[in-house]
Structure formats: C-alpha cells, structure tokens
Amino acid sequence: MNWFWDNISLILGAAGALAVAFLTPLGKQVIDRLFSRKPAFSVKSSVLDTDLLLVVEPANNSAKKKRPLGVRVRGINAPNAADPAKGASGIRWLVDLSRIDGITEILKIGEDYDLQFFFKADNPSDKTTVRFIGKHKNNSSATRTRFNVKTATELVSRILPNSNITCEFAKDNISRTFPTSTSHIQWSSVHDGKEITFSDVSDLEISGNTTLLADPRYAWVMAFRNCHNIAIRGLTLGHTEAGYCQGGVIKFDSCTNVILDECNLFGSGTIGLQLNNCTDVEIIGTKIRECTYGAVKLNGTTNTVFRDCDFSENEGFELFEISEPAESIMIKHCTFFKNKMGGAIFYFDDLSYGADLFVNDSTFSSNTFGEFTNNSAMIAGNDNKLVGNIETKGLWVESRQRRAMRATTKLNGAPR
C-alpha cells in the first residue's frame, strides 16, 4: 500500500494519458492505427476513367494476402473484383469496377466516390476516394499532336495543350531559351536571371533521356501553373550550380493529375519538388538528390503518391516539409540514404492543420537528422527499415521548438 501512495502521481498521470489517448479524436486515431487488424490498401491513381480499372496495392500486413479482392461502392459489393497478381514491389490487384452491376448508371462525371476493399465483406478497409472523369485520365494519344524536338528552345515552344513531346537531345540549358514566347509561357525576373513558367496546359506528355539545366540559382528549372493531365518521363533536371535562398528544380501550382516517372532531380538551390494546392500527383521511380535546402515541400496537397523513389545526399533543414491541410500522402517502397538534415525527415509546419501521411515498405539508412518527425501522430507506417541513422538534436530543432512553445504560450494567454 505504501508503494501505491508513493507513486500515486505517476499512476494518475498514466491514467490521464490513457484517457486522452482513448477519448480524444487524435488519440483514437493513433490507437486505431496501432491496434486495428483492418486491411489497408492504396490505389495507384485516385482518378477513374472509362476503363473502370484501378491498380490496388496492400498498405499494411493485414492486406498482404494472395486472395481475391472485393470492392464496395455506394453500398454495392463485388466480392471477386480482382485476383492477386505480382506487381513491381509485391502483390497487387487490378480491380475491374465493371463487375459491379449497374455501375455505369451510378458513376457521374466529375463526382467523387468512396470505395472500400475487402477479403471478407464484414471486414472492409477504410474508404478510399476516387474521382470519375469520364475519359482516359491521360487522354488518347490519337487525339494529341506529336512533336520530336532537338533543342530546349523547340521543347518550350511545343509545350501546348494536347501534345506528346519526345526530346531527342542529350543536354541543353532551358534558361537560354529566353525570350521564346507562347500564350502558355511566362518569363519572370529573379535575382540572377530569368525564370520560365508554363500555365494553362492540359493533356501534355514530355519524355526522353534528356538533361535540362538552368543557370540562375534563384530560378526554378521548370514551373507549371494551373495545368492538368501532365506527365514528365525520363528527364534529368537541375542547376548548373547549386544555390541558396530561392529557386528549386520543379514546381507545380494548382495542378491536377500529374505524373513524374523515372525522373532525376538534382542540384537545387532550395528543394527538388514543390507542390502547391495540387491534387492527384504520382511520383514514380524518381531520384531527388544533392539538394541544398531539402527534398520535397507539400502545401495543401491531396492524393500524393511517392513510389519506388530515391532521396539521397540532400542537405538543409527539413527533408519533407508539409504545410496546410494535406490529405492522403503515400510513400511506398522508397529509399532515404545519406541525407544530412538539421531538422526533421518529416516536418509538419503547422500542427493545427490536419495531415495524413502513410510510409510503407521504405528504407532509411545512413541519414543524419535533428529528429525523425516533429509530430508522430500525423504519420502511420508499416514494414519500414531504419539502419545506421544518426539523430542529433542541433540548434535548428531546439530553436524551432522554443518558437513553437512561445507561440503556444501566447495563444493560451499565459504569461511569457
């Protein structure tokens, strides 16, 4: 009995922590992630076209079963919508929604639909939202104009709606295409040169084993604004000389249905990839390396997938910086190697915003960082490997934590 009274404060504290964990929405979310045996799945694309096909992959151990997969939409079940098949990184299913009776009468162009996947109908996954667009999401190549280009100047002049561009040159400098102009090109002045932005382009594909460089360290190599159905495949993008303060490799503002496939982004003045208010973005088999301020920044994104990507030898503050509400971010089968970050691997800029980040089957090795994340409650993970990493809480993390504490104290009205 004396032991009980001697430790009453610890016992009450633990009871309070358990109450918070089970009774608050955030705590419930963490508990559910830790203890649920419900299978979880990810879809390769959250856009559904008239093929009515979805590539589905397991997102936790409960889903890694070589069994037929069922699907539920609008309360209708299709128990055997797909048989298991071998994908690039394990099991996957090609779910055929046409097996659902009356599905064509249910689907309306531009509307969102919640899908659940299951092995047993009484134990379905959480809902996954897809949008029906009523046409092939990358458009038919037959309706596009094809261009084979031999210089960067030809390339930028052909970045037009409904275009398939094949680059037939090994290397060129996009900065030196100035003052090439079309209705979809805007040039802006930066500290040490000119920056090009492409806007209002839809149904575009650029491919080729090509390197595009930019001279100004304060300019993005490529930037897209208000563009839709964009695919960039096989390109290497970077700066002739790494810089600081401003200017990254590639940026998308207010874009939808974007694919970066087998690209190589390097030598950034700030970061490799930035997405601002974008929806349905897939980064596949892409390398982001040797950037000086971090690798990725996501601002207000929805349905973003990184698959089979490599993040290596980046430096700076935060490797991934996530701000504003961020929904459905998936990192799957990626490698994080020899990054040296003064801050976090995964940093959430404003803890008052919601975020949904899932990291699956990825490897973190030989990285140095101040902290893995500043908010573990916003991350769920499965089957990841951490090998030979070094955590050193330096001045950047400590300063950031002090700023956050002061902001919280001021918000609560307590004396400083």
Stockholm file with secondary structure:
# STOCKHOLM 1.0

chainA/1-416         MNWFWDNISLILGAAGALAVAFLTPLGKQVIDRLFSRKPAFSVKSSVLDTDLLLVVEPANNSAKKKRPLGVRVRGINAPNAADPAKGASGIRWLVDLSRIDGITEILKIGEDYDLQFFFKADNPSDKTTVRFIGKHKNNSSATRTRFNVKTATELVSRILPNSNITCEFAKDNISRTFPTSTSHIQWSSVHDGKEITFSDVSDLEISGNTTLLADPRYAWVMAFRNCHNIAIRGLTLGHTEAGYCQGGVIKFDSCTNVILDECNLFGSGTIGLQLNNCTDVEIIGTKIRECTYGAVKLNGTTNTVFRDCDFSENEGFELFEISEPAESIMIKHCTFFKNKMGGAIFYFDDLSYGADLFVNDSTFSSNTFGEFTNNSAMIAGNDNKLVGNIETKGLWVESRQRRAMRATTKLNGAPR
#=GR chainA/1-416 SS CHHHHHTHHHHHHHHHHHHHHHHSHHHHHHHHHHHCCCCCEEESCSEECTTCEEEEEECSGGGCCCSCEEEEETTEEEEEEECEEEETTEEEEEEEGGGSTTHHHHCCTTCEEEEEEESSTTSCCCCEEEEECSSCTTCCGGGSEEEEESSHHHHHHTCCSSEEEEECCSEEEGGGGTTCCCTTEEEEEETTEEEEEEESCEEEEEECSCEEEECCTTSCSEEEESCEEEEEESCEEEESSCCSSSCCSEEEESCEEEEEESCEEECCSSCSEEEESCEEEEEESCEEESCSSCSEEEESCEEEEEESCEEESCEESCSEEEESCEEEEEEESCEEESCEEEEEEEEESCTTSCEEEEEESCEEESCEEEEEESCGGGEEEESCEEESCEECCCHHHHHHHHHHHHHHHHHTTCCC
#=GC SS_cons         CHHHHHTHHHHHHHHHHHHHHHHSHHHHHHHHHHHCCCCCEEESCSEECTTCEEEEEECSGGGCCCSCEEEEETTEEEEEEECEEEETTEEEEEEEGGGSTTHHHHCCTTCEEEEEEESSTTSCCCCEEEEECSSCTTCCGGGSEEEEESSHHHHHHTCCSSEEEEECCSEEEGGGGTTCCCTTEEEEEETTEEEEEEESCEEEEEECSCEEEECCTTSCSEEEESCEEEEEESCEEEESSCCSSSCCSEEEESCEEEEEESCEEECCSSCSEEEESCEEEEEESCEEESCSSCSEEEESCEEEEEESCEEESCEESCSEEEESCEEEEEEESCEEESCEEEEEEEEESCTTSCEEEEEESCEEESCEEEEEESCGGGEEEESCEEESCEECCCHHHHHHHHHHHHHHHHHTTCCC
//
